Amino acid sequence: MYIYDHTCLILYCFLCTKPEPCSERSSHVQYYYSNKSAMDDVDDGICSSSSYSEEDCPVCRRAVLMDASDISESEMETLRGDTIGDTTYSAKWTINVLISLSNVCETGWTDTLESELCLLWDMTTEKDVTIFLEKCDFLKIVEVSFNVSSEPRLTEILMGILGNMCCQSNLIQTVAERQELVSLLFNLLSTDDPETLIQLLRLLRVAVWDIQLQERRDVISPWLEYFKNYEVLGSSLVFILNSSTNDDLLTAAIDLIQAISTTDLSDEDLLESLMGVDELLPALIESFKQLIPKQDGNHTRSELKVIENWLTILDNLLEDNYLILGEEQYSNHFVGVLDILLRILQPYHKLPVGPEFIFIIVTILFYLKSGNQSPDSETDSDKSENNERELSVYLEKYWFKILAMSEVEHLQDVLQMCEDSIVKYIMDTTISHPRTSTDTMEKLIIASESLN
């Protein structure tokens, strides 16, 4: 294992008295992070190139602790010859791992290979490592491994490495050029291994970003056609939201859908192309109940991120008129949305106040007050009325808190997103409300004048 630290290194110099081991001295030089126990980390087979036994080997007995400043420039130049780009990772070690990976069908899946691939996974946060792996035909190795391997852990690690690589360079476009690999990726959506799915959805989110980037350049990303052609994507995401109890997987699915919902294409809506709202909305509600249980305390940082992405999706459904809360066909879903907004708003004073979130607040408040909902059953009606009253209290408190703390520009962003009927409702409600101060009303009037 060849790992290097940039500042303080523990150098194991293996000095052998026999000519053969000495001629391969460079193969006996290994660096380890200074915060690790070096003797515990030395490979078991380090003495295999010497005729000495492990107990008597001078290589193992003559390990010397040195600081990086003790290494001469010429020695450093020699050592850099094995590094990958500007990193301090060993090219030789990496190639050996790839060879072991290529032979996994013959040698079998081992703990050693798993540990080495996990280290390689960490290394791919470096762009130079990504470039090096691409030159070593890593994508072809992944293709073969996906085709022949039945080991879920191997598939997960390879997906994680591939996801890291796609984040570090333009490799996501290179992957799109390999139709066999793309087909294997989408086929993995049917796996029942949640860890593999998490890494796969992470990679597909990078693909969505590529679609967005190419759209801004007036270029069509190949990933756009892949997303539309592989119908399994939409159905798989809905299935995950409806059935998974793995919070990390649910979060990855919501992150991907959020990216899809914010993708602006010139001639179509990507979210509508991939999945139907009638299926998506109840799945979103179900996933939120799993991720954000009812609680008395404030939301955690991770929960706030989920809330932000979840509300962004709901915002896009409202703004694009895919979800019309006043229509009877959505009345059952509306009860679920009310319940979720109650969960979100209970610790409302800790939430961010982005314009998208406020837009949802005032839109829901408008439909609550306008009385357009007609639940089908008496039970649903009672539940809806109770939720409406409780939610209205939270919404009004939140709205007037927003008015007090927001600048005019912030309020302008919110009003520009709203329909005229909602703007009129906001103005009338604010004017007549006893909490409204003169300064607050003046800000709102100035913000509304920008709509004219």
ZILIN-V885913 format. One record per residue. N is the residue number from 1. BURIAL is I if it has 16 or more other ideal C-beta (glycine too) atoms within 10 Angstrom, else O. Layout:
# ZILIN-V885913
N/BURIAL  N/BURIAL
This chain:
# ZILIN-V885913
1/I  2/I  3/I  4/I  5/O  6/O  7/O  8/O  9/I  10/I  11/I  12/I  13/O  14/I  15/O  16/I  17/O  18/O  19/O  20/O  21/I  22/O  23/O  24/O  25/O  26/O  27/O  28/I  29/I  30/I  31/I  32/I  33/O  34/O  35/O  36/O  37/O  38/I  39/O  40/O  41/O  42/I  43/O  44/O  45/O  46/I  47/I  48/O  49/O  50/I  51/O  52/I  53/O  54/O  55/O  56/O  57/I  58/I  59/I  60/I  61/O  62/O  63/I  64/O  65/O  66/O  67/O  68/I  69/O  70/O  71/O  72/O  73/O  74/O  75/O  76/O  77/O  78/O  79/I  80/O  81/O  82/I  83/I  84/I  85/O  86/O  87/I  88/I  89/I  90/I  91/I  92/O  93/I  94/I  95/O  96/O  97/I  98/I  99/O  100/O  101/I  102/O  103/O  104/I  105/O  106/O  107/O  108/O  109/O  110/O  111/O  112/O  113/I  114/O  115/O  116/I  117/I  118/O  119/I  120/I  121/I  122/O  123/I  124/I  125/O  126/I  127/I  128/I  129/I  130/I  131/I  132/I  133/I  134/O  135/O  136/O  137/O  138/I  139/I  140/O  141/I  142/I  143/I  144/O  145/I  146/I  147/O  148/O  149/I  150/O  151/O  152/O  153/O  154/I  155/I  156/I  157/I  158/I  159/I  160/I  161/I  162/I  163/I  164/I  165/I  166/I  167/I  168/I  169/O  170/O  171/I  172/I  173/I  174/O  175/I  176/I  177/O  178/O  179/O  180/O  181/I  182/I  183/O  184/I  185/I  186/I  187/O  188/I  189/I  190/O  191/I  192/O  193/I  194/I  195/I  196/I  197/I  198/I  199/I  200/I  201/I  202/I  203/I  204/I  205/I  206/I  207/I  208/I  209/I  210/I  211/I  212/I  213/O  214/I  215/I  216/O  217/O  218/O  219/O  220/O  221/I  222/I  223/I  224/I  225/O  226/I  227/I  228/O  229/O  230/I  231/O  232/O  233/I  234/I  235/O  236/I  237/I  238/I  239/I  240/I  241/I  242/O  243/O  244/I  245/O  246/O  247/I  248/O  249/I  250/I  251/I  252/I  253/I  254/I  255/I  256/I  257/I  258/I  259/I  260/I  261/I  262/I  263/I  264/O  265/O  266/O  267/O  268/O  269/O  270/I  271/I  272/O  273/O  274/I  275/I  276/O  277/I  278/O  279/I  280/I  281/I  282/I  283/I  284/I  285/I  286/I  287/I  288/I  289/O  290/O  291/I  292/I  293/O  294/O  295/O  296/O  297/O  298/O  299/I  300/O  301/O  302/O  303/I  304/I  305/O  306/I  307/I  308/I  309/I  310/I  311/I  312/I  313/I  314/I  315/I  316/I  317/I  318/I  319/I  320/O  321/O  322/I  323/I  324/O  325/I  326/O  327/O  328/O  329/O  330/I  331/I  332/I  333/I  334/I  335/I  336/I  337/I  338/I  339/I  340/I  341/I  342/I  343/I  344/I  345/I  346/I  347/O  348/I  349/O  350/O  351/I  352/O  353/O  354/O  355/I  356/I  357/I  358/I  359/I  360/I  361/I  362/I  363/I  364/I  365/I  366/I  367/I  368/I  369/O  370/O  371/O  372/O  373/I  374/O  375/I  376/O  377/O  378/O  379/O  380/I  381/O  382/O  383/O  384/I  385/O  386/O  387/I  388/I  389/O  390/I  391/I  392/O  393/O  394/I  395/I  396/I  397/O  398/I  399/I  400/I  401/O  402/I  403/I  404/O  405/O  406/I  407/O  408/O  409/O  410/I  411/I  412/I  413/I  414/I  415/I  416/O  417/I  418/I  419/O  420/O  421/O  422/I  423/I  424/O  425/I  426/I  427/I  428/O  429/I  430/I  431/O  432/O  433/O  434/O  435/O  436/I  437/O  438/O  439/O  440/I  441/O  442/O  443/I  444/I  445/O  446/O  447/I  448/I  449/O  450/O  451/O  452/O
